[in-house]
Amino acid sequence: MIKRTLYFGNPAYLSLSNGQLLVRLPEVEKSNQLDLSFKKQAQATIPVEDIGVVVLDNKQITITHGLMDSLMENNVAVITCNSTRHPTGLLLPLHGNTLQHERYREQIEASEPLRKQLWQQTIIQKIKNQAAVLRSQKIDAGYLFPVYKNVKSGDSENAEATAAAFYWQRVFSNLPEPHSNKLKNGFKRNRGGEPPNHYLNYGYALLRATMARSIVAAGLLPTLGIHHSNRYNAYCLADDLMEPYRPVVDKVVLQTIIQHGIEDELSKEIKASLLSIPIADVSIDGESSPLMIATQRTAVSLVKCFAGEQRKLLYPELSE
């Protein structure tokens, strides 16, 4: 089942009522000029079991503990945004699978050679998907083919960085006028860099939350990665498994730029476009699937790799 992504960018009261997320608007609640019947009609409800991601993007949002508890019980990823309205926090349940202890053990005991092989697969598919994004923009991606074909175990020669240098110099180079005007000096991928870096940051935050949610649901530790190991990073495994999905976000960002241009601030229209990322169509194991479902299949395939049941991770394959 495809779960919904909910975005709250205005002041709101969020609570739980009969297993439903109840949305009330403070400007309506506090108005003395509206009668009670109208106030009730202005309320909205959404079944908690239908929700996958909630984005809280306003400092005047009030959310009850009862709703938070229900969201965690239903493995909903809750994203909080800072004063600049960019995602900065991620809340997930502590447990999401009945076989969690067994899967933790297998994850912790996974051998170093297996981890290196899994990371090799991850980087190969990431570079393949980057090449597909370039080709979709009518950009020659021939340079990337020998790069991904020669990725070593554990990516010991850092093919990921080689591919990234080539990719980021070109991915926004073929935008139609007038969108290309803001990129006339080229694009450098930097989290704190010039637009459209903030488009990418927002999209990757949504992707990270979606992947982390799938990892928890599969009974794995999101902190223990197969490659990333930053002591300050609570989501190393999510950062690992989302790598081949990043080009999906890049495609959505490209489409968003073509439709809405490159703005210094993320408008409601731009955010609405980026919020489609969890339901973006991808191809995985020969089947078309929403990204949110694909991340679940990726996480489950990793469980099977740790258990010794298979040796290959399932990742999306982008087409031109």
C-alpha positions as CSV (number, residue, x, y, z in Angstrom):
1,M,0.0,0.0,0.0
2,I,1.3,3.5,-0.9
3,K,1.5,5.6,2.2
4,R,0.7,9.3,2.1
5,T,3.2,12.2,2.6
6,L,1.6,15.0,4.6
7,Y,3.1,18.5,4.7
8,F,2.0,21.1,7.2
9,G,3.4,24.6,6.4
10,N,0.8,26.8,8.3
11,P,-0.1,27.0,11.9
12,A,-2.2,23.9,12.9
13,Y,-3.4,21.8,15.8
14,L,-2.7,18.1,15.2
15,S,-4.2,15.5,17.4
16,L,-5.5,12.0,17.4
17,S,-9.2,11.2,17.2
18,N,-10.6,7.6,16.7
19,G,-7.4,6.4,15.0
20,Q,-7.3,9.5,12.7
21,L,-5.0,12.4,12.5
22,L,-7.2,15.4,13.2
23,V,-6.2,18.8,11.7
24,R,-7.6,21.9,13.2
25,L,-6.6,25.5,12.2
26,P,-6.0,28.0,15.0
27,E,-7.2,31.0,13.0
28,V,-10.5,29.2,12.6
29,E,-10.7,27.9,16.2
30,K,-10.0,31.4,17.7
31,S,-12.3,33.3,15.5
32,N,-15.4,34.8,17.3
33,Q,-17.1,35.5,14.0
34,L,-17.5,31.8,13.0
35,D,-20.2,29.5,14.4
36,L,-19.4,26.1,15.9
37,S,-20.8,24.1,12.9
38,F,-18.5,25.9,10.5
39,K,-15.5,25.3,12.8
40,K,-16.2,21.6,12.8
41,Q,-16.5,21.5,9.0
42,A,-13.1,23.2,8.8
43,Q,-11.5,20.2,10.5
44,A,-9.9,17.5,8.5
45,T,-9.1,13.8,9.4
46,I,-6.6,11.3,7.8
47,P,-6.3,7.7,8.9
48,V,-2.9,7.3,10.6
49,E,-2.5,3.9,9.0
50,D,-2.5,5.6,5.6
51,I,0.4,7.9,6.4
52,G,4.1,7.3,5.7
53,V,5.8,10.6,6.1
54,V,4.8,13.8,8.0
55,V,6.6,17.1,7.4
56,L,6.2,19.8,10.1
57,D,7.2,23.1,8.6
58,N,5.9,25.8,10.9
59,K,6.8,26.9,14.4
60,Q,3.2,27.4,15.3
61,I,2.2,23.7,14.9
62,T,1.0,22.0,18.0
63,I,1.0,18.2,18.0
64,T,-0.3,16.0,20.9
65,H,1.6,13.1,22.5
66,G,-1.3,10.8,21.7
67,L,-0.8,11.5,17.9
68,M,2.9,11.1,18.1
69,D,2.5,7.7,19.8
70,S,0.1,6.6,17.1
71,L,2.4,7.8,14.4
72,M,5.3,5.8,15.9
73,E,3.2,2.7,16.3
74,N,2.4,2.9,12.5
75,N,6.1,3.5,11.6
76,V,5.5,7.0,10.3
77,A,8.6,9.1,9.7
78,V,8.1,12.6,11.2
79,I,10.3,15.4,9.7
80,T,10.8,18.7,11.5
81,C,12.0,21.9,9.8
82,N,14.1,24.7,11.1
83,S,13.5,28.5,11.0
84,T,14.7,28.6,7.3
85,R,12.0,25.9,6.6
86,H,14.5,23.2,5.7
87,P,14.3,19.7,7.1
88,T,16.6,19.2,10.2
89,G,15.1,16.5,12.4
90,L,13.8,13.0,11.8
91,L,11.8,10.9,14.3
92,L,11.3,7.2,13.9
93,P,10.0,4.3,16.2
94,L,12.6,2.4,18.2
95,H,11.3,-0.9,17.0
96,G,9.4,-1.8,13.8
97,N,9.7,-5.5,13.3
98,T,8.9,-8.6,15.4
99,L,12.2,-10.3,14.4
100,Q,14.2,-7.2,15.3
101,H,16.7,-8.9,17.7
102,E,17.5,-11.6,15.2
103,R,18.1,-9.1,12.4
104,Y,20.2,-6.8,14.6
105,R,22.4,-9.8,15.4
106,E,22.8,-10.8,11.7
107,Q,23.5,-7.1,10.8
108,I,26.1,-6.7,13.5
109,E,27.8,-10.0,12.6
110,A,28.0,-9.4,8.9
111,S,31.5,-9.9,7.6
112,E,33.7,-7.2,6.2
113,P,34.0,-8.9,2.8
114,L,30.2,-9.0,2.6
115,R,29.9,-5.3,3.5
116,K,32.4,-4.3,0.9
117,Q,30.6,-6.4,-1.8
118,L,27.3,-4.7,-0.9
119,W,28.9,-1.3,-1.1
120,Q,30.4,-2.1,-4.4
121,Q,26.9,-3.0,-5.7
122,T,25.6,0.2,-4.2
123,I,28.1,2.5,-6.0
124,I,27.8,0.6,-9.3
125,Q,24.0,1.2,-9.3
126,K,24.3,4.8,-8.2
127,I,26.7,5.6,-11.1
128,K,24.5,3.7,-13.6
129,N,21.5,5.8,-12.4
130,Q,23.6,9.0,-12.7
131,A,24.4,8.1,-16.3
132,A,20.7,7.6,-17.0
133,V,19.8,11.0,-15.6
134,L,22.5,12.6,-17.9
135,R,21.2,10.7,-20.9
136,S,17.6,11.9,-20.1
137,Q,18.9,15.4,-20.4
138,K,20.6,14.6,-23.8
139,I,24.0,14.8,-22.2
140,D,26.8,12.4,-23.2
141,A,27.4,10.0,-20.3
142,G,29.9,7.7,-22.0
143,Y,32.6,8.6,-19.5
144,L,30.7,7.0,-16.7
145,F,30.4,3.5,-18.3
146,P,34.1,2.4,-17.6
147,V,33.9,4.1,-14.2
148,Y,31.0,1.9,-12.9
149,K,32.3,-1.2,-14.7
150,N,35.6,-0.9,-12.8
151,V,34.2,-0.3,-9.3
152,K,36.3,-2.4,-6.9
153,S,35.1,-4.2,-3.7
154,G,34.4,-1.6,-1.1
155,D,34.9,1.1,-3.8
156,S,38.6,1.1,-2.8
157,E,39.6,3.4,-5.6
158,N,36.7,5.9,-4.9
159,A,34.9,5.6,-8.2
160,E,32.0,7.3,-6.5
161,A,33.9,10.6,-6.2
162,T,35.2,10.3,-9.8
163,A,31.7,9.9,-11.1
164,A,30.4,12.7,-8.9
165,A,32.9,15.2,-10.3
166,F,31.8,14.4,-13.8
167,Y,28.1,14.2,-13.0
168,W,27.7,17.5,-11.1
169,Q,29.5,19.5,-13.7
170,R,27.0,18.5,-16.3
171,V,23.6,17.5,-14.8
172,F,22.2,21.0,-14.9
173,S,24.1,22.1,-18.0
174,N,21.4,21.5,-20.6
175,L,18.4,23.3,-19.0
176,P,16.2,25.3,-21.4
177,E,16.2,29.1,-21.3
178,P,15.6,31.0,-19.1
179,H,16.3,28.5,-16.3
180,S,19.9,28.1,-17.3
181,N,20.6,31.8,-16.7
182,K,21.1,31.3,-12.9
183,L,23.6,28.5,-13.7
184,K,25.7,30.4,-16.3
185,N,28.8,30.1,-14.0
186,G,28.2,26.3,-13.7
187,F,26.9,24.3,-10.8
188,K,28.9,23.0,-7.7
189,R,27.2,20.5,-5.4
190,N,27.5,21.9,-1.9
191,R,25.0,21.5,0.8
192,G,25.3,25.2,1.7
193,G,26.0,26.3,-1.9
194,E,24.0,28.4,-4.4
195,P,20.6,27.3,-5.8
196,P,19.5,24.8,-6.7
197,N,21.5,23.1,-3.9
198,H,18.6,23.8,-1.5
199,Y,16.2,21.9,-3.9
200,L,18.5,18.9,-3.6
201,N,18.9,19.2,0.1
202,Y,15.1,19.2,0.6
203,G,14.7,16.2,-1.7
204,Y,17.4,14.2,-0.2
205,A,16.0,14.8,3.3
206,L,12.7,13.4,2.2
207,L,14.5,10.4,0.6
208,R,16.5,9.8,3.7
209,A,13.4,9.8,5.9
210,T,11.7,7.4,3.5
211,M,14.7,5.0,3.5
212,A,15.1,5.2,7.3
213,R,11.5,4.3,7.7
214,S,11.9,1.3,5.5
215,I,15.0,0.2,7.3
216,V,13.2,0.3,10.7
217,A,10.3,-1.6,9.3
218,A,12.6,-4.3,8.0
219,G,14.0,-4.7,11.6
220,L,17.5,-3.3,10.9
221,L,19.5,-0.8,12.8
222,P,19.6,2.5,10.9
223,T,22.7,3.6,12.8
224,L,24.9,0.7,11.7
225,G,25.9,1.2,8.0
226,I,27.6,-1.0,5.5
227,H,30.0,1.8,4.6
228,H,29.1,5.1,6.4
229,S,30.4,5.1,10.0
230,N,30.3,8.7,11.2
231,R,30.1,8.5,15.0
232,Y,27.7,11.5,15.0
233,N,25.4,10.0,12.4
234,A,22.3,8.1,13.6
235,Y,21.3,7.1,10.1
236,C,24.4,5.7,8.5
237,L,22.6,2.7,6.9
238,A,19.9,5.0,5.5
239,D,22.7,7.1,4.0
240,D,24.2,4.0,2.4
241,L,21.1,2.5,0.9
242,M,19.7,5.8,-0.4
243,E,22.8,6.4,-2.7
244,P,21.3,4.7,-5.8
245,Y,18.1,6.6,-5.2
246,R,19.7,10.0,-5.2
247,P,19.5,10.3,-9.0
248,V,15.7,9.8,-8.7
249,V,15.7,13.0,-6.6
250,D,17.9,14.7,-9.1
251,K,15.4,13.9,-11.9
252,V,12.5,15.3,-9.8
253,V,14.6,18.5,-9.1
254,L,15.3,18.9,-12.8
255,Q,11.6,18.6,-13.6
256,T,10.8,21.1,-10.8
257,I,13.3,23.6,-12.2
258,I,11.9,23.3,-15.7
259,Q,8.4,23.8,-14.3
260,H,9.0,26.5,-11.6
261,G,12.5,27.8,-12.3
262,I,15.3,28.3,-9.8
263,E,14.3,30.5,-6.9
264,D,16.3,31.5,-3.8
265,E,13.5,30.4,-1.6
266,L,11.4,27.2,-1.8
267,S,7.9,28.3,-2.7
268,K,4.8,26.2,-1.9
269,E,4.7,25.1,-5.5
270,I,8.3,23.9,-5.4
271,K,7.9,22.1,-2.2
272,A,4.7,20.4,-3.5
273,S,6.7,19.2,-6.5
274,L,9.5,17.9,-4.3
275,L,7.0,16.2,-1.9
276,S,6.1,13.9,-4.8
277,I,9.5,12.1,-4.3
278,P,8.2,9.3,-2.1
279,I,5.7,8.3,-4.7
280,A,7.9,8.8,-7.8
281,D,7.8,5.8,-10.1
282,V,11.0,3.7,-10.3
283,S,11.9,0.4,-11.8
284,I,13.1,-2.3,-9.4
285,D,13.7,-5.9,-10.2
286,G,12.0,-5.4,-13.5
287,E,8.8,-4.0,-12.0
288,S,7.5,-0.4,-11.8
289,S,7.0,0.7,-8.2
290,P,6.6,3.9,-6.2
291,L,9.8,4.9,-4.5
292,M,8.4,4.3,-1.0
293,I,7.7,0.7,-1.9
294,A,11.0,0.3,-3.6
295,T,12.9,1.4,-0.5
296,Q,11.1,-1.3,1.4
297,R,12.2,-3.9,-1.1
298,T,15.8,-2.7,-0.9
299,A,15.8,-2.9,2.9
300,V,14.3,-6.4,2.8
301,S,16.9,-7.5,0.3
302,L,19.6,-6.3,2.7
303,V,18.0,-8.4,5.4
304,K,18.3,-11.5,3.2
305,C,21.9,-10.6,2.3
306,F,22.8,-10.4,6.0
307,A,21.0,-13.8,6.6
308,G,23.0,-15.4,3.8
309,E,19.9,-16.1,1.7
310,Q,21.0,-14.0,-1.2
311,R,24.1,-11.9,-2.3
312,K,22.5,-9.1,-4.3
313,L,20.8,-6.0,-3.1
314,L,17.7,-4.8,-5.0
315,Y,18.1,-1.2,-6.2
316,P,16.1,0.9,-8.7
317,E,17.3,1.1,-12.3
318,L,16.6,4.5,-13.9
319,S,15.8,4.7,-17.6
320,E,16.4,7.6,-20.0
